[in-house]
């Protein structure tokens, strides 16, 4: 009885606490959940099942890592590692399979997932969008359509209202600049367009959608804003991919210009657009008010790329580690990107994603140590309120299928989970910092 009482007290203390810094790990719906018995009506499902397959080894996310059924197991692992929070996303296509038609069974299941997360002593952070769309949305023109922001708002308002008593940390869009670049400029992701005008229109509509949803959440949960909880992490934020682009030849003016241009377009253009409240109507501006269109900004940082004029892909510096997918790993750059974000936007920050593809777990332990050291330095002068490692488990990595492994937790094709040594390293680094604090 005493053990049960102690455990209950600890859970209650956790739920009412206002932590000044949140340690977590991230995941996304399509990459982890798998199907749910009703088929799948999304752009990525159709893309993966095209013939010939555009995905490595013709793999699909039909099973992924079956988070849809194994979420309690994953939350238990996360809590054992000492995490405060897990970041998940909601699959729009599951919630709203037809325009204005909401699947209440799916919403009830998401409620069970979030309840289980809280029961495990974890704070939910929920992203409302992580790359996938209902097929009907795409058929209507997707993010280039005039009504796209309103359609997304309808879905987001329904979900946030349904989960308002369980969640106080929201993300509108995960990496919208990547969605625009890979979907509308390079054309590698659905809708596989290669159109600069379409990319510009999609960016505007994504910005409008973010602002409208942020305004709604501020009205829905007025007590959760940073003004009421100035030392904690609450409210709604926007997370974007922010990588370090440096000239391959520091002395070369074209390399410097090329690096500056990529940095401006890939890193900052969407954030400046989304945080300009004149894009929305007067009613939304009145709700947003002095809080702007975001309570905090998430920095998704993975590495640096040395840019040479005329080359599409950057090259790695000689002293950078190279991840399995070719990304250049430079942990110290996390401090640089946090400082650059803070210099542009007077908002609290989180690290929304940070990790690497490393199936052998050869590099990840040391990369975690160095990344958290860079985070420590940043926290001395910046308002950084959370860190989320990408990812909690291995998952479906879009065009690459299951080729690349980002997880602190390894998941085999038999769906068995085991914690990698780097997961234990992350747990130990968190423990050290808690003792220090």
Secondary structure, DSSP 8 states (H G I E B T S, - for coil): -HHHHHHHHHHHHHHH---SSEEEEE--HHHH----SS---BHHHHHHTSSS--SGGG--SSSTT-HHHHHHHHHHHHHHTT-SEEEEE--HHHH-SBTTB--HHHHHHHHHHHHHHHHTT-EEEEES-SS--BHHHHHTTGGGSTTHHHHHHHHHHHHHHHTTTT--EEEEEE-HHHHHIIIIIS--STT----HHHHHHHHHHHHHHHHHHHHHHHHHTGGGSTTTSTTS--EEEEEEE--EEEESSTT-HHHHHHHHHHIIIIIIHHHHHHT-GGGS-HHHHHHHGGGTT-SEEEEE---EEEE-TT-SS-B--TTSEE-TTS-EE-TTHHHHHHHHHHHH--SEEEEEE-----TT-SSHHHHHHHHHHHHHHHHTTS-EEEEEEE-SB----GGGTTSS---SEEE-TT--EEE-HHHHHHHHHHHHHHHH-
